Amino acid sequence: MLLIESLRMAVATLGANKLRSGLTMLGIVIGNASVIAMVGIGQGSQNFIAGKLEAYGTNRITVFTQSEDPDGYVFPDSKLVLSDAEAVRTQVPAVRAVAPIIEVRLPIFLGSRRTATNVRGTTPDFARVQNFAVERGRLFSPDELQRESQVVILGATTANKLFGRAAPIGREVTINNLPFRVVGLLKPKGSFAGDNPDETAVVPVTTMANRVVGRRSAYGTPITYLEAMAVDSTQIRSAGFQMLNVLERLHGRKDIILSANKSFIDLANQVSGALSLLLSLVAAVSLLVGGIGIMNMMLVSVGERTQEIGLRKAIGAKQRDILSQFLFEAVLLSAAGGLAGIAVGIGATLPLAWFTPIRPLIPWSAVLLAVGVSGTIGLVFGVFPARQAARLDPIAALRSS
C-alpha cells in the first residue's frame, strides 16, 4: 500500500474520533505552549535586563576607594581627587572618556516647589560615560566648567517634579541657596533595581566643589568616585588594570575598587539564561507526558480495532502497511498538537508585552525545534503500539472479534 494511502486512512481514523484525538493531543499542546512561552519570556527578560544595564553606560568602569574602621567595618570614602581624572585620561590608552563625580543629595527649589535629588558635579564627558542623551537644550561647555558657571542639567524625573509639563530650559532653580540656570534636559532612561538615573541634577564639577559643597584638601579637590569608559568591550580588563596601576602609583593605596558594568551585564545574562533553560526543561516534561498519552491512546486503539486489522491483513495488507498507518496517526496527533501548542504559547505571551515593559522574543529556531520534537515524540511513542498492531495474527484477530 502506498504511504499516501496510509496517511489518508490515518487522517480519516483520527477525524472519526475527534473528541478522543483532541484529548490525546492536549498533553502535547500544553507541553509545546509551555516551552514556547518560557523561551519567549526568558529571551524577553534577558533582553530587558541587558538593555537596562547597558543604559547605565556601555563599557563603563566605576572607581572608588574604601576604608576600614577599628571594628572591621568597611565603608566607601572620598580619597580620589579631581586630578586623578586627568591622569587617567592622559595615561590610560584603553580609556575613551573619563568623568570625575562629586555626588551629594540636596534639595532643589523652584519657587515654593521642592524636591530632593542626587546632585552630581562632573564634566561634559559624563554623558558619554553614563550613556545619557540630551532631550532638550545642551550640555554645559568647557568654558562654563572653567568659569564655575551656575548652570544645571536636569534628569527627567527631577524636571517633572519641579516643572511638570512646563519647559524648564532657561528657567532658574535654587540649589543650596544658589541660583542655577537650567540649560539642558536629559532623555529618560527609566528606573531599574531600585535605582532611578532620571532622578538627578548635573552641574559643573568645579562649581560643585567650590560653590555648592566647598570641598578642599591638601591633595586636591576630593571627588566621590570616578567613572571611565573603555575604548571597547575587549579592552575593559586592560583599562581597569592600567587605571589601577596609575591610581595606586599616585595614592600609594591598595584599597582602590574597580567595578565594570559589563560584569553585571554578563552575570545577569548568565542568570536569566540559566533560569530560562530550567523553566524550559520543566515545561518540556509536559511533552513527555503528552507522548505517553499518545502511546496509551494508540494501545487502546489497537485493542478496539483488532477486527479491522485482521480484516485488512486477510485481504492482503502487509505488516508495513499496518505499521505505517498507526505511525502516521501518532505523528499526526503530536504534530497537530505541537502546532496548536505553538499558537497557544505565542498567544499567552502577548499580555506580557501589553502590561509589562518586557517584550517576549520567540526565535524561529525554537518554533522549528518544538515542531520537530513534537513529531519525534509521536514517532517514538507510536512505534510500540504500531508494531503490536502490525504483528497481530489475522486469523486470531478475526476470531477475537
KEKE-3310 file (N, C-alpha, C; in steps of 0.2 Angstrom, whole numbers, plus 5000, padded with zeros to 4 digits):
npx = (5004:5003:5011:5004:4991:4991:4992:4981:4971:4974:4971:4958:4954:4957:4949:4937:4936:4935:4934:4942:4954:4957:4958:4969:4979:4980:4990:5002:4999:4999:5012:5020:5015:5019:5033:5036:5031:5039:5052:5050:5047:5059:5069:5064:5065:5079:5084:5078:5084:5097:5097:5093:5104:5114:5110:5115:5127:5139:5152:5157:5167:5168:5176:5181:5186:5189:5188:5193:5186:5191:5183:5182:5173:5169:5169:5164:5175:5181:5194:5199:5204:5201:5211:5215:5207:5211:5224:5221:5215:5225:5235:5230:5228:5218:5206:5192:5184:5183:5175:5175:5166:5157:5146:5131:5116:5104:5092:5082:5075:5061:5054:5040:5040:5048:5061:5070:5086:5099:5113:5125:5141:5151:5160:5158:5160:5152:5141:5144:5150:5141:5131:5120:5108:5104:5089:5082:5089:5106:5122:5133:5147:5165:5170:5161:5163:5176:5174:5167:5153:5136:5126:5114:5109:5095:5088:5075:5065:5067:5065:5052:5046:5048:5044:5034:5023:5028:5041:5058:5070:5081:5075:5076:5083:5085:5099:5106:5105:5109:5107:5103:5104:5094:5100:5099:5090:5089:5087:5075:5078:5072:5068:5077:5080:5078:5085:5085:5091:5086:5082:5091:5102:5114:5129:5143:5158:5168:5160:5152:5162:5168:5158:5146:5147:5159:5172:5188:5205:5222:5228:5221:5205:5193:5184:5169:5168:5175:5172:5174:5175:5179:5188:5183:5173:5182:5193:5191:5196:5209:5209:5205:5215:5226:5221:5221:5234:5239:5232:5236:5249:5249:5242:5247:5239:5231:5218:5209:5195:5188:5174:5166:5153:5150:5152:5141:5131:5135:5134:5120:5115:5119:5112:5099:5098:5101:5090:5079:5082:5080:5067:5062:5065:5058:5045:5046:5044:5030:5029:5034:5025:5014:5018:5017:5004:4999:5004:4997:4984:4985:4988:4976:4968:4973:4968:4954:4952:4955:4948:4947:4960:4963:4955:4960:4972:4969:4964:4975:4984:5000:5012:5020:5011:5001:5009:5014:5002:4997:5008:5008:4996:5000:5011:5004:4995:5004:5011:5000:4996:5008:5009:4997:5000:5011:5004:4996:5006:5013:5002:4999:5010:5007:4999:5009:5018:5009:5006:5017:5035:5042:5047:5042:5052:5052:5062:5063:5070:5067:5054:5054:5061:5052:5041:5048:5052:5040:5035:5044:5042:5029:5032:5042:5034:5024:5029:5029:5015:5011:5019:5014:5001:5004:5009:4999:4990:4981:4970:4968:4965:4953:4945:4944:4936)
npy = (4994:5011:5025:5037:5032:5026:5037:5044:5036:5036:5050:5050:5040:5047:5058:5053:5050:5063:5069:5060:5061:5074:5076:5067:5075:5085:5085:5086:5099:5107:5105:5110:5123:5128:5127:5136:5148:5149:5150:5162:5172:5171:5175:5188:5193:5193:5201:5213:5215:5216:5227:5237:5238:5241:5254:5261:5264:5259:5248:5254:5259:5260:5268:5269:5272:5264:5262:5256:5254:5254:5243:5234:5237:5240:5254:5266:5279:5296:5297:5299:5312:5327:5328:5315:5311:5317:5312:5298:5300:5305:5295:5282:5272:5264:5269:5279:5290:5300:5303:5313:5313:5322:5318:5322:5322:5334:5347:5354:5369:5377:5391:5389:5375:5360:5348:5333:5328:5318:5327:5330:5334:5336:5333:5337:5325:5316:5312:5303:5293:5288:5285:5295:5304:5320:5327:5340:5356:5358:5352:5358:5369:5367:5380:5385:5376:5379:5392:5390:5391:5393:5383:5370:5354:5344:5329:5318:5314:5323:5335:5334:5334:5346:5356:5350:5350:5361:5370:5368:5374:5387:5392:5396:5388:5384:5378:5373:5386:5393:5401:5393:5391:5382:5373:5361:5346:5329:5314:5302:5287:5277:5268:5255:5241:5247:5259:5275:5283:5294:5303:5315:5329:5338:5347:5358:5351:5359:5370:5363:5359:5370:5380:5374:5363:5366:5358:5355:5350:5345:5338:5341:5343:5334:5320:5310:5298:5290:5289:5279:5276:5262:5259:5249:5234:5223:5229:5231:5224:5227:5241:5243:5237:5246:5258:5255:5253:5266:5274:5269:5271:5285:5287:5278:5268:5253:5250:5253:5252:5244:5243:5235:5238:5229:5217:5215:5215:5203:5194:5195:5191:5177:5172:5174:5167:5154:5152:5153:5141:5132:5133:5130:5117:5111:5114:5106:5093:5091:5088:5075:5069:5070:5063:5050:5049:5049:5036:5028:5030:5025:5011:5008:5010:5000:4988:4990:4990:4978:4969:4976:4977:4963:4960:4968:4963:4950:4952:4955:4966:4971:4969:4981:4990:4991:4995:5008:5015:5016:5023:5035:5040:5042:5052:5062:5066:5071:5081:5090:5093:5100:5111:5118:5120:5129:5140:5143:5146:5157:5166:5167:5174:5187:5196:5199:5208:5218:5223:5224:5230:5221:5213:5199:5187:5176:5165:5159:5147:5141:5138:5129:5119:5115:5110:5099:5092:5088:5080:5070:5064:5059:5049:5041:5037:5031:5019:5007:5003:5003:4993:4982:4981:4978:4966:4957:4942:4938:4928:4925:4938:4940:4930:4934:4945)
npz = (5000:4996:5004:5004:5004:5017:5025:5021:5027:5040:5043:5041:5051:5063:5062:5063:5077:5085:5098:5106:5100:5101:5115:5117:5111:5120:5130:5122:5117:5128:5133:5122:5122:5134:5134:5123:5128:5139:5133:5126:5136:5143:5134:5132:5145:5147:5137:5141:5154:5151:5142:5151:5160:5151:5148:5158:5154:5142:5143:5154:5168:5185:5198:5215:5232:5248:5266:5282:5298:5315:5320:5310:5300:5284:5273:5260:5255:5251:5244:5232:5220:5210:5200:5197:5187:5176:5175:5173:5160:5152:5153:5152:5139:5135:5138:5134:5138:5153:5168:5182:5198:5209:5221:5229:5239:5238:5242:5229:5223:5216:5216:5227:5226:5229:5229:5233:5227:5218:5217:5205:5202:5189:5173:5155:5149:5156:5150:5139:5146:5155:5146:5143:5135:5128:5129:5127:5125:5130:5134:5147:5144:5141:5144:5153:5163:5167:5171:5182:5181:5186:5181:5176:5172:5170:5176:5169:5179:5190:5183:5180:5192:5197:5187:5180:5166:5160:5151:5155:5151:5152:5163:5181:5195:5213:5221:5236:5241:5230:5214:5199:5182:5171:5158:5151:5147:5151:5142:5147:5156:5164:5179:5187:5197:5209:5207:5201:5187:5182:5191:5195:5195:5186:5187:5184:5189:5195:5199:5208:5218:5223:5225:5229:5238:5244:5244:5249:5250:5255:5245:5234:5225:5232:5226:5224:5217:5202:5185:5170:5153:5143:5128:5120:5122:5123:5129:5142:5153:5152:5152:5166:5173:5169:5174:5188:5191:5188:5197:5210:5210:5211:5223:5232:5238:5242:5242:5232:5222:5208:5197:5185:5173:5163:5168:5177:5167:5160:5170:5173:5161:5161:5173:5170:5158:5163:5171:5162:5154:5164:5167:5154:5153:5163:5158:5147:5152:5151:5138:5137:5145:5137:5126:5132:5134:5121:5117:5125:5121:5108:5110:5116:5105:5096:5103:5101:5088:5083:5075:5063:5059:5058:5047:5037:5035:5031:5018:5011:5016:5021:5034:5035:5030:5040:5050:5046:5045:5058:5064:5057:5062:5075:5073:5067:5077:5087:5079:5075:5088:5092:5084:5087:5101:5099:5094:5105:5115:5110:5109:5123:5128:5124:5132:5142:5135:5133:5146:5154:5154:5148:5133:5125:5116:5103:5095:5079:5078:5090:5088:5076:5082:5092:5085:5078:5089:5094:5083:5083:5096:5094:5085:5091:5103:5096:5090:5097:5100:5086:5081:5088:5083:5069:5071:5074:5072:5058:5058:5072:5076:5069:5074:5088:5087)
capx = (5000:5006:5011:4999:4985:4991:4991:4974:4967:4976:4968:4951:4953:4958:4943:4931:4936:4938:4935:4947:4960:4958:4960:4975:4983:4980:4997:5007:4998:5001:5019:5023:5014:5024:5040:5037:5030:5045:5058:5049:5048:5066:5073:5062:5068:5086:5085:5076:5089:5103:5095:5093:5111:5118:5108:5119:5134:5142:5160:5158:5171:5167:5182:5181:5190:5186:5192:5190:5186:5194:5179:5182:5168:5172:5164:5167:5177:5182:5201:5201:5204:5200:5217:5215:5203:5216:5229:5218:5213:5231:5240:5227:5226:5212:5200:5190:5182:5183:5171:5175:5159:5155:5138:5128:5109:5102:5085:5081:5069:5058:5049:5038:5041:5054:5062:5077:5088:5106:5116:5131:5146:5155:5162:5153:5161:5148:5135:5147:5152:5134:5126:5115:5107:5101:5082:5081:5094:5113:5127:5137:5153:5171:5171:5157:5167:5182:5172:5162:5146:5130:5121:5112:5106:5091:5086:5068:5061:5068:5062:5045:5044:5049:5041:5028:5023:5031:5048:5062:5076:5081:5072:5081:5081:5090:5102:5110:5104:5112:5103:5106:5100:5093:5102:5098:5086:5091:5082:5073:5080:5068:5071:5079:5083:5078:5089:5082:5096:5082:5082:5097:5104:5121:5132:5150:5162:5171:5155:5150:5167:5170:5152:5140:5149:5166:5177:5195:5210:5229:5230:5217:5198:5191:5178:5165:5170:5177:5169:5178:5173:5184:5188:5178:5172:5188:5198:5188:5200:5216:5208:5204:5222:5230:5219:5223:5242:5240:5229:5239:5255:5248:5240:5250:5234:5229:5210:5205:5190:5185:5168:5164:5146:5149:5152:5134:5128:5137:5131:5113:5113:5120:5107:5092:5098:5100:5083:5075:5084:5077:5059:5060:5066:5052:5039:5047:5041:5023:5029:5035:5018:5009:5020:5015:4996:4998:5005:4992:4978:4986:4987:4969:4965:4974:4963:4947:4952:4958:4944:4949:4967:4963:4951:4964:4978:4966:4963:4982:4988:5006:5014:5022:5005:4998:5014:5014:4995:4997:5014:5005:4991:5004:5014:4999:4992:5009:5012:4995:4996:5013:5007:4992:5003:5015:5000:4994:5011:5014:4996:5000:5015:5005:4998:5015:5020:5004:5005:5024:5040:5046:5044:5044:5055:5052:5066:5061:5073:5063:5047:5055:5063:5046:5038:5052:5052:5033:5034:5048:5039:5024:5035:5045:5029:5019:5032:5027:5008:5011:5022:5009:4996:5007:5011:4993:4989:4974:4965:4967:4961:4946:4941:4943:4930)
capy = (5000:5017:5029:5042:5029:5025:5044:5046:5032:5039:5056:5048:5037:5052:5063:5049:5051:5069:5070:5057:5063:5081:5075:5064:5080:5090:5085:5089:5106:5111:5105:5115:5130:5130:5128:5142:5153:5150:5153:5169:5176:5171:5179:5195:5196:5193:5207:5219:5217:5218:5234:5242:5238:5245:5261:5265:5265:5253:5248:5258:5256:5264:5268:5272:5270:5262:5262:5251:5257:5249:5237:5230:5239:5243:5259:5270:5286:5300:5299:5301:5319:5329:5327:5308:5310:5320:5307:5293:5302:5305:5290:5276:5272:5259:5273:5284:5296:5300:5308:5313:5314:5323:5317:5324:5323:5340:5349:5359:5373:5381:5394:5385:5368:5357:5340:5331:5323:5317:5332:5327:5338:5332:5336:5335:5318:5311:5310:5298:5288:5286:5284:5299:5309:5327:5328:5347:5360:5356:5350:5364:5369:5368:5386:5385:5372:5383:5398:5388:5394:5390:5380:5364:5349:5341:5322:5318:5314:5329:5341:5333:5335:5354:5360:5347:5350:5367:5370:5370:5377:5394:5394:5396:5384:5385:5373:5375:5393:5397:5401:5389:5391:5376:5373:5355:5341:5323:5309:5297:5280:5273:5265:5248:5238:5252:5265:5279:5288:5301:5307:5318:5336:5338:5354:5358:5349:5365:5374:5359:5358:5377:5384:5371:5359:5368:5353:5356:5346:5347:5334:5342:5343:5327:5318:5304:5292:5291:5284:5279:5271:5259:5260:5244:5229:5219:5232:5233:5222:5231:5248:5243:5236:5252:5263:5253:5255:5274:5277:5266:5275:5292:5287:5273:5264:5246:5249:5256:5247:5245:5239:5236:5237:5223:5211:5214:5213:5196:5190:5195:5186:5170:5170:5174:5161:5148:5152:5151:5134:5127:5133:5126:5109:5109:5113:5100:5087:5090:5084:5068:5066:5070:5057:5044:5049:5046:5029:5025:5030:5020:5005:5006:5010:4994:4984:4992:4989:4971:4966:4980:4975:4956:4960:4971:4958:4944:4954:4957:4971:4968:4972:4988:4994:4992:4999:5015:5019:5018:5028:5041:5043:5045:5058:5067:5069:5075:5087:5094:5096:5104:5117:5121:5122:5135:5146:5145:5148:5164:5170:5168:5179:5194:5200:5201:5214:5224:5226:5225:5233:5215:5211:5192:5186:5169:5164:5154:5141:5137:5136:5124:5114:5112:5106:5093:5087:5085:5075:5064:5061:5055:5044:5036:5033:5027:5013:5001:5001:5001:4986:4977:4981:4975:4959:4953:4936:4939:4923:4926:4944:4939:4926:4938:4949)
capz = (5000:4996:5010:5004:5006:5024:5028:5021:5031:5047:5044:5042:5058:5068:5061:5066:5084:5086:5105:5109:5097:5104:5122:5117:5109:5125:5133:5118:5116:5134:5133:5117:5124:5140:5131:5119:5132:5143:5129:5124:5141:5145:5130:5133:5151:5146:5133:5146:5159:5147:5140:5157:5162:5146:5148:5163:5151:5139:5144:5160:5174:5191:5203:5221:5237:5254:5272:5287:5304:5320:5321:5304:5296:5278:5271:5255:5257:5246:5244:5225:5219:5203:5196:5195:5181:5171:5175:5169:5153:5148:5154:5151:5132:5134:5141:5129:5141:5160:5171:5189:5200:5216:5222:5236:5239:5240:5239:5224:5224:5211:5220:5233:5224:5232:5228:5235:5221:5218:5213:5203:5199:5184:5167:5150:5147:5159:5145:5135:5150:5158:5141:5143:5129:5129:5125:5125:5127:5129:5140:5149:5139:5144:5146:5159:5168:5169:5175:5188:5180:5189:5176:5178:5168:5175:5174:5168:5185:5193:5179:5180:5199:5198:5181:5177:5159:5158:5148:5160:5148:5153:5170:5187:5201:5218:5224:5241:5241:5225:5208:5194:5176:5168:5151:5147:5150:5149:5140:5152:5155:5167:5184:5187:5203:5214:5206:5196:5185:5179:5197:5195:5193:5184:5187:5183:5194:5198:5203:5214:5223:5225:5227:5232:5244:5246:5246:5248:5254:5254:5240:5228:5226:5233:5222:5227:5213:5196:5180:5164:5148:5139:5121:5118:5127:5123:5132:5149:5158:5151:5155:5173:5175:5168:5179:5195:5191:5188:5204:5215:5210:5213:5230:5236:5241:5239:5243:5226:5220:5202:5196:5177:5171:5158:5173:5179:5161:5159:5176:5173:5156:5163:5177:5166:5153:5166:5173:5156:5152:5169:5166:5148:5154:5167:5154:5142:5155:5148:5131:5139:5147:5131:5122:5135:5132:5114:5117:5129:5116:5102:5113:5117:5098:5093:5105:5099:5081:5081:5069:5057:5057:5055:5040:5032:5034:5027:5011:5008:5019:5024:5041:5035:5029:5046:5054:5043:5046:5065:5065:5054:5067:5081:5071:5065:5083:5090:5075:5076:5095:5093:5080:5091:5107:5097:5093:5111:5118:5107:5112:5130:5129:5121:5138:5145:5131:5134:5153:5157:5150:5145:5126:5124:5110:5102:5089:5074:5079:5095:5085:5072:5087:5096:5080:5077:5095:5094:5078:5086:5102:5091:5081:5096:5107:5092:5087:5101:5098:5079:5080:5091:5078:5063:5072:5075:5068:5055:5060:5079:5076:5066:5079:5094:5086)
cpx = (5004:5006:5006:4992:4985:4990:4984:4969:4968:4972:4960:4949:4953:4952:4937:4931:4939:4939:4941:4954:4962:4961:4967:4981:4985:4987:5002:5006:5000:5009:5023:5022:5018:5031:5041:5036:5036:5051:5057:5050:5055:5070:5071:5065:5075:5087:5083:5081:5095:5103:5096:5100:5115:5116:5112:5126:5137:5149:5162:5162:5170:5173:5180:5185:5186:5191:5189:5191:5189:5190:5179:5177:5171:5167:5168:5169:5178:5190:5203:5200:5203:5205:5218:5212:5208:5221:5227:5217:5219:5236:5237:5225:5220:5206:5199:5188:5182:5179:5172:5168:5160:5148:5136:5120:5107:5095:5086:5075:5067:5052:5047:5039:5048:5055:5069:5080:5096:5109:5123:5135:5151:5157:5157:5154:5156:5143:5138:5148:5146:5129:5120:5114:5103:5094:5081:5087:5101:5116:5131:5144:5159:5173:5167:5160:5172:5180:5168:5155:5141:5124:5120:5108:5102:5089:5078:5064:5061:5065:5055:5042:5044:5044:5035:5028:5027:5039:5053:5068:5075:5078:5078:5078:5086:5092:5107:5110:5107:5108:5107:5101:5100:5095:5101:5093:5088:5086:5081:5076:5076:5072:5072:5082:5083:5082:5086:5087:5092:5081:5089:5097:5111:5123:5139:5153:5165:5166:5153:5155:5168:5164:5147:5142:5155:5171:5184:5199:5217:5231:5226:5210:5196:5184:5175:5168:5172:5174:5173:5174:5178:5183:5183:5177:5178:5193:5196:5193:5207:5215:5208:5211:5226:5228:5221:5230:5243:5238:5233:5246:5255:5246:5244:5246:5233:5221:5206:5201:5188:5179:5166:5157:5145:5149:5145:5130:5129:5133:5123:5111:5114:5114:5101:5092:5098:5093:5078:5076:5080:5070:5057:5060:5060:5046:5040:5044:5034:5024:5030:5028:5013:5011:5017:5007:4995:4999:5000:4985:4979:4986:4980:4965:4967:4969:4956:4947:4955:4954:4946:4956:4967:4960:4956:4970:4975:4965:4970:4986:4994:5007:5016:5016:5002:5002:5014:5008:4995:5003:5011:5000:4995:5007:5009:4996:4997:5010:5007:4995:5002:5012:5002:4995:5008:5010:4997:4999:5013:5008:4997:5005:5013:5003:5004:5018:5015:5005:5012:5029:5044:5043:5047:5047:5056:5056:5063:5064:5070:5057:5049:5057:5057:5042:5042:5052:5045:5032:5038:5045:5033:5027:5038:5039:5024:5022:5029:5020:5007:5013:5017:5003:4998:5008:5005:4992:4982:4969:4963:4963:4954:4942:4940:4937:4924)
cpy = (5006:5021:5034:5039:5028:5032:5046:5042:5034:5045:5054:5045:5042:5057:5059:5049:5057:5071:5067:5059:5070:5080:5072:5070:5085:5091:5088:5097:5110:5111:5110:5122:5132:5131:5134:5148:5155:5153:5160:5174:5176:5175:5186:5197:5197:5200:5214:5220:5219:5226:5239:5243:5242:5252:5265:5266:5259:5254:5252:5255:5262:5263:5272:5269:5268:5262:5257:5254:5252:5243:5232:5232:5243:5248:5263:5277:5290:5302:5300:5309:5320:5328:5320:5307:5312:5315:5301:5294:5302:5299:5283:5275:5268:5263:5278:5290:5294:5305:5308:5315:5316:5323:5318:5325:5329:5342:5354:5362:5376:5385:5391:5378:5366:5350:5339:5327:5323:5322:5330:5333:5334:5336:5334:5328:5313:5308:5304:5292:5284:5284:5288:5303:5315:5327:5335:5351:5358:5354:5357:5363:5369:5374:5387:5381:5376:5389:5397:5391:5390:5388:5373:5360:5345:5334:5323:5318:5320:5335:5340:5335:5343:5358:5357:5347:5356:5366:5372:5374:5384:5397:5393:5392:5385:5379:5375:5383:5397:5396:5397:5390:5385:5377:5367:5350:5334:5318:5304:5290:5275:5270:5258:5246:5243:5258:5268:5284:5294:5305:5310:5326:5336:5346:5353:5356:5354:5369:5370:5359:5365:5381:5380:5367:5362:5363:5355:5351:5348:5343:5336:5342:5336:5326:5311:5298:5294:5286:5285:5274:5269:5260:5255:5239:5224:5222:5234:5231:5226:5238:5248:5241:5242:5257:5261:5255:5262:5277:5275:5269:5282:5292:5283:5269:5257:5245:5253:5251:5249:5240:5240:5234:5231:5217:5210:5212:5205:5192:5189:5190:5179:5168:5169:5168:5155:5147:5150:5144:5130:5127:5129:5119:5107:5109:5108:5093:5086:5087:5077:5065:5065:5064:5050:5043:5047:5039:5025:5024:5025:5013:5003:5006:5003:4988:4984:4990:4983:4968:4969:4978:4968:4956:4963:4966:4952:4946:4956:4962:4968:4972:4979:4993:4996:4997:5006:5018:5021:5023:5035:5044:5046:5052:5063:5070:5073:5081:5092:5097:5101:5111:5121:5124:5128:5141:5148:5148:5156:5168:5171:5173:5186:5198:5203:5208:5220:5227:5226:5228:5227:5214:5204:5191:5179:5168:5158:5147:5137:5135:5129:5118:5111:5108:5099:5089:5084:5079:5069:5061:5056:5049:5039:5033:5030:5020:5007:4999:4999:4994:4981:4976:4977:4968:4954:4948:4937:4935:4924:4933:4944:4935:4930:4943:4946)
cpz = (5000:5002:5010:5006:5014:5028:5027:5026:5039:5048:5045:5049:5063:5068:5063:5073:5086:5093:5108:5106:5100:5111:5122:5115:5115:5128:5129:5117:5122:5135:5128:5119:5130:5138:5127:5123:5136:5139:5128:5130:5144:5141:5131:5139:5151:5142:5137:5151:5156:5145:5145:5159:5157:5146:5153:5160:5149:5141:5150:5165:5180:5196:5209:5226:5243:5260:5277:5294:5309:5321:5315:5299:5290:5275:5265:5258:5251:5246:5237:5224:5211:5198:5194:5189:5175:5170:5171:5162:5149:5148:5153:5143:5131:5136:5136:5132:5149:5163:5179:5192:5208:5217:5229:5235:5242:5238:5234:5224:5217:5214:5226:5232:5226:5230:5230:5229:5222:5214:5211:5200:5195:5178:5161:5147:5150:5155:5141:5140:5153:5152:5141:5137:5131:5125:5123:5128:5126:5135:5141:5145:5144:5147:5153:5164:5171:5173:5181:5187:5184:5184:5178:5173:5172:5172:5173:5174:5189:5190:5180:5187:5200:5193:5179:5170:5156:5156:5153:5157:5149:5160:5175:5192:5206:5221:5230:5242:5236:5218:5203:5188:5172:5160:5147:5151:5147:5147:5145:5150:5158:5173:5184:5194:5208:5213:5200:5193:5182:5185:5199:5193:5192:5184:5186:5189:5198:5202:5209:5220:5226:5228:5231:5238:5247:5248:5244:5252:5252:5248:5233:5230:5226:5229:5225:5223:5206:5191:5174:5159:5143:5132:5118:5123:5128:5127:5139:5154:5158:5154:5163:5176:5175:5173:5186:5196:5192:5195:5210:5216:5213:5221:5235:5240:5238:5240:5238:5223:5213:5201:5189:5176:5167:5163:5175:5173:5160:5164:5175:5167:5157:5168:5174:5161:5157:5169:5167:5154:5157:5168:5159:5149:5158:5163:5149:5145:5152:5142:5132:5141:5141:5127:5125:5134:5125:5113:5120:5124:5111:5104:5114:5110:5095:5096:5103:5091:5078:5075:5062:5054:5054:5048:5035:5030:5030:5020:5008:5011:5022:5031:5041:5033:5036:5051:5052:5045:5054:5067:5062:5059:5073:5079:5070:5072:5087:5086:5076:5083:5096:5089:5084:5098:5105:5097:5100:5115:5116:5110:5119:5132:5128:5127:5141:5142:5132:5141:5157:5152:5146:5138:5125:5117:5108:5095:5085:5075:5085:5092:5081:5077:5090:5091:5079:5083:5095:5089:5080:5091:5099:5088:5086:5100:5103:5089:5091:5099:5090:5077:5083:5086:5072:5064:5074:5070:5065:5058:5067:5080:5074:5071:5086:5093:5086)
residu = (MET:LEU:LEU:ILE:GLU:SER:LEU:ARG:MET:ALA:VAL:ALA:THR:LEU:GLY:ALA:ASN:LYS:LEU:ARG:SER:GLY:LEU:THR:MET:LEU:GLY:ILE:VAL:ILE:GLY:ASN:ALA:SER:VAL:ILE:ALA:MET:VAL:GLY:ILE:GLY:GLN:GLY:SER:GLN:ASN:PHE:ILE:ALA:GLY:LYS:LEU:GLU:ALA:TYR:GLY:THR:ASN:ARG:ILE:THR:VAL:PHE:THR:GLN:SER:GLU:ASP:PRO:ASP:GLY:TYR:VAL:PHE:PRO:ASP:SER:LYS:LEU:VAL:LEU:SER:ASP:ALA:GLU:ALA:VAL:ARG:THR:GLN:VAL:PRO:ALA:VAL:ARG:ALA:VAL:ALA:PRO:ILE:ILE:GLU:VAL:ARG:LEU:PRO:ILE:PHE:LEU:GLY:SER:ARG:ARG:THR:ALA:THR:ASN:VAL:ARG:GLY:THR:THR:PRO:ASP:PHE:ALA:ARG:VAL:GLN:ASN:PHE:ALA:VAL:GLU:ARG:GLY:ARG:LEU:PHE:SER:PRO:ASP:GLU:LEU:GLN:ARG:GLU:SER:GLN:VAL:VAL:ILE:LEU:GLY:ALA:THR:THR:ALA:ASN:LYS:LEU:PHE:GLY:ARG:ALA:ALA:PRO:ILE:GLY:ARG:GLU:VAL:THR:ILE:ASN:ASN:LEU:PRO:PHE:ARG:VAL:VAL:GLY:LEU:LEU:LYS:PRO:LYS:GLY:SER:PHE:ALA:GLY:ASP:ASN:PRO:ASP:GLU:THR:ALA:VAL:VAL:PRO:VAL:THR:THR:MET:ALA:ASN:ARG:VAL:VAL:GLY:ARG:ARG:SER:ALA:TYR:GLY:THR:PRO:ILE:THR:TYR:LEU:GLU:ALA:MET:ALA:VAL:ASP:SER:THR:GLN:ILE:ARG:SER:ALA:GLY:PHE:GLN:MET:LEU:ASN:VAL:LEU:GLU:ARG:LEU:HIS:GLY:ARG:LYS:ASP:ILE:ILE:LEU:SER:ALA:ASN:LYS:SER:PHE:ILE:ASP:LEU:ALA:ASN:GLN:VAL:SER:GLY:ALA:LEU:SER:LEU:LEU:LEU:SER:LEU:VAL:ALA:ALA:VAL:SER:LEU:LEU:VAL:GLY:GLY:ILE:GLY:ILE:MET:ASN:MET:MET:LEU:VAL:SER:VAL:GLY:GLU:ARG:THR:GLN:GLU:ILE:GLY:LEU:ARG:LYS:ALA:ILE:GLY:ALA:LYS:GLN:ARG:ASP:ILE:LEU:SER:GLN:PHE:LEU:PHE:GLU:ALA:VAL:LEU:LEU:SER:ALA:ALA:GLY:GLY:LEU:ALA:GLY:ILE:ALA:VAL:GLY:ILE:GLY:ALA:THR:LEU:PRO:LEU:ALA:TRP:PHE:THR:PRO:ILE:ARG:PRO:LEU:ILE:PRO:TRP:SER:ALA:VAL:LEU:LEU:ALA:VAL:GLY:VAL:SER:GLY:THR:ILE:GLY:LEU:VAL:PHE:GLY:VAL:PHE:PRO:ALA:ARG:GLN:ALA:ALA:ARG:LEU:ASP:PRO:ILE:ALA:ALA:LEU:ARG:SER:SER)
# end
